Amino acid sequence: MINWFPGHMHSARQQISGHMPKIDLVIEVLDARLPAASSNSLLTELRGAKPCIKVLNKSDLADPKVTSEWIRYFDGGVKGVKSLAINATRKSDVTRLIRLSRSLVPHRGGPGKPLRIMIVGIPNVGKSTLINTLCGRKIARVGDKPAITRSSQQVDLRNGILLFDTPGVLAPNLENRRGAMCLAATGAIGDNAMDHERIAAFAGDFLLARYPRQIVERYKLKELPENGELLLEEVGRRRGCLAAGGVVDRQRAAELLLHDLQAGRLGRLSMETLTDTAEDSSG
């Protein structure tokens, strides 16, 4: 079981709640590879009826067909909620986001009435990257480790938009086992809070079932292993992750597989479909 909820994240709830009355629009940054698992029901509760844009970031790493299904789902759901698939490093994508933001709150953004936007999201979904691209300069710290942003800040974009940034928030209770494993596999949970071999074996099972061709191509396999455990053994042998006596170093093999997945070296893939989410809910 993954148990990860650093103490600083408790204060993030209070910061979000304290700023919310001053906010016109909430932008929730999600990982396009797992839009449901990377969302946070607490944010829905805190924003109330305020309009929201669900940004499916890292869409360049996700399966485009699955991402399109998620976009249709979000856009056809709750009133006041829209969605947009982007790569937060692309200025053209961020320009589309600004345009959509203005359309949802047309009465704000003029002189003396800035459009006040809060950007929220769990760790490592690209929230800081998005803020930096919006600002055109480095404002928020960016890294490949979760929980980089530690305190809230306010940024005037000088274009009629005022940004409120908050620390990443991850729900304290990760009861959905599959969702928690997907979060760990994609890097949203710190390395010190997870068992690499267990997570990599889970990811291996998933990849063998959903994206077998990409596994074969990446690791030059002659045939598919039966399960994720055997995939780790095969990856370890082919990539030289060996200990004394030629035994596969499973820890190194697990880290290699997870790094390949997180960096997009296995191709565009989505860890979560609408069907998966429905099955998790019914289960």
C-alpha positions as CSV (number, residue, x, y, z in Angstrom):
1,M,0.0,0.0,0.0
2,I,1.3,3.5,-0.9
3,N,1.1,5.9,1.9
4,W,2.4,9.4,1.0
5,F,1.0,12.7,2.4
6,P,3.8,15.1,3.5
7,G,2.9,17.4,6.3
8,H,3.3,20.5,4.1
9,M,0.3,19.4,2.0
10,H,-2.1,19.8,4.9
11,S,-1.5,23.6,4.8
12,A,-2.2,23.6,1.1
13,R,-5.8,22.9,1.8
14,Q,-6.0,26.0,4.0
15,Q,-4.2,28.1,1.4
16,I,-6.6,27.1,-1.4
17,S,-9.6,27.6,0.8
18,G,-8.4,31.1,1.9
19,H,-7.8,32.3,-1.7
20,M,-10.9,30.8,-3.3
21,P,-13.3,33.7,-2.5
22,K,-11.0,36.0,-4.5
23,I,-10.8,33.7,-7.5
24,D,-12.7,33.9,-10.8
25,L,-11.5,30.7,-12.4
26,V,-9.8,27.5,-11.4
27,I,-7.4,25.7,-13.7
28,E,-6.8,22.2,-12.5
29,V,-3.7,20.6,-14.1
30,L,-4.0,16.9,-14.7
31,D,-1.7,14.3,-16.2
32,A,-3.3,13.4,-19.5
33,R,-2.1,9.8,-19.1
34,L,-4.4,9.4,-16.0
35,P,-6.9,12.2,-15.7
36,A,-9.0,10.6,-13.0
37,A,-6.2,9.4,-10.7
38,S,-4.4,12.8,-11.0
39,S,-7.5,14.8,-10.0
40,N,-8.5,15.6,-6.5
41,S,-12.0,15.6,-5.3
42,L,-11.1,18.1,-2.6
43,L,-10.5,20.7,-5.3
44,T,-14.0,20.2,-6.6
45,E,-15.4,20.7,-3.1
46,L,-13.4,23.8,-2.5
47,R,-14.1,25.6,-5.8
48,G,-17.9,25.2,-5.5
49,A,-19.6,26.7,-8.5
50,K,-16.6,28.6,-9.9
51,P,-15.8,27.9,-13.5
52,C,-13.0,25.4,-14.0
53,I,-10.7,24.3,-16.8
54,K,-9.3,20.8,-16.6
55,V,-6.0,20.9,-18.3
56,L,-4.8,17.6,-19.5
57,N,-1.1,18.3,-19.5
58,K,1.6,16.1,-21.0
59,S,-0.8,15.2,-23.8
60,D,2.2,14.6,-26.0
61,L,3.0,11.5,-23.8
62,A,-0.6,10.2,-23.8
63,D,-2.5,8.0,-26.2
64,P,-4.3,10.6,-28.4
65,K,-7.4,8.5,-28.9
66,V,-7.9,8.0,-25.1
67,T,-7.2,11.7,-24.5
68,S,-10.0,12.6,-27.0
69,E,-12.4,10.4,-25.1
70,W,-11.5,12.2,-21.8
71,I,-12.0,15.6,-23.4
72,R,-15.5,14.7,-24.6
73,Y,-16.3,13.4,-21.2
74,F,-15.2,16.5,-19.3
75,D,-16.8,18.9,-21.8
76,G,-20.1,17.1,-21.7
77,G,-20.3,16.8,-17.9
78,V,-20.6,19.4,-15.2
79,K,-21.8,22.9,-16.0
80,G,-19.0,25.4,-16.0
81,V,-16.3,22.8,-16.6
82,K,-14.2,22.8,-19.8
83,S,-11.1,20.8,-20.7
84,L,-8.1,21.3,-22.9
85,A,-5.2,18.9,-23.8
86,I,-1.9,20.7,-23.9
87,N,1.9,20.4,-23.6
88,A,2.7,23.1,-21.0
89,T,6.0,23.9,-22.6
90,R,4.3,25.0,-25.9
91,K,3.4,28.7,-26.1
92,S,0.7,28.0,-28.7
93,D,-1.0,25.6,-26.3
94,V,-0.8,28.1,-23.5
95,T,-2.3,30.8,-25.8
96,R,-5.3,28.5,-26.4
97,L,-5.6,28.1,-22.6
98,I,-5.6,31.9,-22.1
99,R,-8.3,32.3,-24.8
100,L,-10.5,29.6,-23.2
101,S,-10.0,31.2,-19.7
102,R,-11.2,34.6,-21.0
103,S,-14.2,33.1,-22.7
104,L,-15.4,31.5,-19.4
105,V,-15.2,34.8,-17.4
106,P,-15.9,37.5,-20.0
107,H,-16.7,40.2,-17.5
108,R,-13.2,40.1,-16.0
109,G,-9.8,41.0,-17.6
110,G,-10.3,44.7,-18.2
111,P,-8.7,47.7,-16.5
112,G,-9.0,47.4,-12.8
113,K,-10.8,44.1,-13.1
114,P,-8.1,41.4,-13.6
115,L,-9.1,37.9,-14.4
116,R,-8.0,36.1,-11.2
117,I,-7.0,32.5,-11.9
118,M,-5.9,29.9,-9.4
119,I,-3.8,27.0,-10.8
120,V,-4.0,23.8,-8.8
121,G,-2.9,20.2,-9.2
122,I,-1.3,17.3,-7.5
123,P,2.6,17.0,-7.6
124,N,4.4,16.5,-10.8
125,V,1.6,17.1,-13.3
126,G,3.5,20.1,-14.8
127,K,1.8,22.9,-12.8
128,S,5.0,24.9,-12.4
129,T,6.0,24.4,-16.0
130,L,2.6,25.8,-17.0
131,I,3.0,28.8,-14.8
132,N,6.5,29.6,-16.2
133,T,5.2,29.3,-19.7
134,L,2.3,31.6,-18.9
135,C,4.7,34.2,-17.4
136,G,7.3,33.9,-20.2
137,R,10.0,33.5,-17.6
138,K,10.9,31.3,-14.7
139,I,8.7,32.1,-11.8
140,A,7.9,28.7,-10.3
141,R,10.6,26.0,-9.5
142,V,10.5,23.1,-11.9
143,G,11.9,19.6,-11.4
144,D,11.3,16.0,-12.0
145,K,10.6,15.3,-8.4
146,P,7.1,15.8,-6.8
147,A,6.3,18.6,-4.4
148,I,8.7,21.2,-5.8
149,T,6.3,24.2,-5.0
150,R,6.1,24.7,-1.3
151,S,4.4,28.1,-0.8
152,S,1.6,30.0,-2.5
153,Q,2.5,33.0,-4.7
154,Q,0.6,35.6,-6.8
155,V,1.8,36.6,-10.2
156,D,0.6,39.5,-12.4
157,L,0.9,38.6,-16.0
158,R,0.5,42.2,-17.1
159,N,-2.2,41.2,-19.6
160,G,-5.3,41.5,-17.4
161,I,-4.6,38.2,-15.7
162,L,-3.6,37.6,-12.1
163,L,-2.3,34.1,-11.2
164,F,-2.5,32.4,-7.8
165,D,-0.2,29.5,-7.5
166,T,-0.5,26.9,-4.7
167,P,1.5,23.9,-3.5
168,G,0.7,20.6,-5.1
169,V,-2.0,18.7,-3.3
170,L,-2.4,14.9,-3.3
171,A,-5.4,13.4,-1.5
172,P,-4.3,11.9,1.8
173,N,-6.2,8.8,1.2
174,L,-5.3,6.7,-1.8
175,E,-7.9,4.0,-1.4
176,N,-8.2,3.3,-5.1
177,R,-5.3,0.8,-5.4
178,R,-5.1,0.9,-9.2
179,G,-5.1,4.7,-9.3
180,A,-2.4,4.9,-6.6
181,M,-0.2,2.5,-8.6
182,C,-0.7,4.5,-11.7
183,L,0.3,7.7,-9.9
184,A,3.5,6.0,-8.6
185,A,4.3,4.6,-12.1
186,T,4.1,8.0,-13.7
187,G,6.1,9.8,-11.1
188,A,3.5,11.6,-9.0
189,I,4.6,9.9,-5.8
190,G,8.1,10.3,-4.4
191,D,10.7,7.6,-4.9
192,N,11.1,7.1,-1.1
193,A,7.4,6.3,-0.7
194,M,7.2,3.4,-3.1
195,D,8.5,-0.1,-3.9
196,H,10.0,0.2,-7.3
197,E,9.9,-3.5,-8.1
198,R,6.2,-3.8,-7.2
199,I,5.2,-0.6,-9.1
200,A,7.3,-1.7,-12.2
201,A,5.7,-5.1,-12.2
202,F,2.3,-3.5,-12.1
203,A,3.3,-1.2,-15.0
204,G,4.7,-4.2,-16.8
205,D,1.4,-6.1,-16.5
206,F,-0.4,-3.0,-17.8
207,L,1.9,-2.4,-20.7
208,L,1.8,-6.0,-21.8
209,A,-2.0,-6.0,-21.9
210,R,-2.5,-2.5,-23.5
211,Y,0.7,-1.6,-25.4
212,P,2.5,-4.8,-26.2
213,R,3.9,-3.6,-29.5
214,Q,5.6,-0.6,-27.8
215,I,7.3,-3.0,-25.3
216,V,8.6,-5.2,-28.0
217,E,10.0,-2.3,-30.0
218,R,11.6,-0.6,-27.0
219,Y,13.4,-3.6,-25.6
220,K,13.8,-5.6,-28.8
221,L,12.0,-8.6,-27.5
222,K,11.5,-11.7,-29.6
223,E,8.4,-12.7,-27.7
224,L,6.2,-11.2,-24.9
225,P,6.8,-12.3,-21.4
226,E,3.7,-13.7,-19.6
227,N,3.6,-11.0,-16.9
228,G,5.3,-7.9,-15.5
229,E,7.6,-9.9,-13.2
230,L,9.1,-11.8,-16.1
231,L,9.2,-8.6,-18.2
232,L,11.5,-7.1,-15.5
233,E,13.8,-10.1,-15.8
234,E,13.9,-9.7,-19.5
235,V,14.5,-5.9,-19.4
236,G,17.3,-6.4,-16.8
237,R,19.1,-9.0,-19.0
238,R,18.8,-7.0,-22.2
239,R,19.9,-3.7,-20.5
240,G,22.7,-5.1,-18.5
241,C,21.1,-4.7,-15.1
242,L,23.1,-7.6,-13.6
243,A,24.5,-8.4,-10.2
244,A,27.2,-10.8,-9.3
245,G,26.9,-14.2,-11.0
246,G,24.8,-12.8,-13.8
247,V,21.7,-12.5,-11.6
248,V,19.3,-9.7,-12.7
249,D,19.3,-6.7,-10.4
250,R,15.6,-6.3,-10.3
251,Q,15.7,-2.9,-8.5
252,R,17.8,-1.4,-11.3
253,A,15.6,-3.1,-14.0
254,A,12.5,-1.7,-12.2
255,E,14.0,1.8,-12.1
256,L,14.9,1.6,-15.8
257,L,11.4,0.5,-16.9
258,L,9.7,3.3,-14.8
259,H,12.1,6.0,-16.1
260,D,11.4,4.9,-19.7
261,L,7.7,5.1,-19.0
262,Q,7.8,8.5,-17.3
263,A,10.1,10.0,-20.1
264,G,7.8,8.8,-22.9
265,R,10.4,6.4,-24.3
266,L,7.8,3.7,-24.6
267,G,5.7,5.8,-26.9
268,R,2.4,7.6,-26.3
269,L,0.3,5.7,-23.8
270,S,-2.5,6.3,-21.3
271,M,-2.7,4.5,-18.0
272,E,-6.4,5.1,-17.5
273,T,-9.4,5.0,-19.8
274,L,-13.0,6.0,-19.0
275,T,-13.8,2.3,-18.8
276,D,-11.1,1.7,-16.2
277,T,-12.5,4.5,-14.1
278,A,-16.1,3.2,-14.3
279,E,-14.8,-0.3,-13.3
280,D,-12.9,1.1,-10.4
281,S,-16.0,3.0,-9.2
282,S,-18.3,0.0,-9.5
283,G,-15.7,-2.2,-7.8
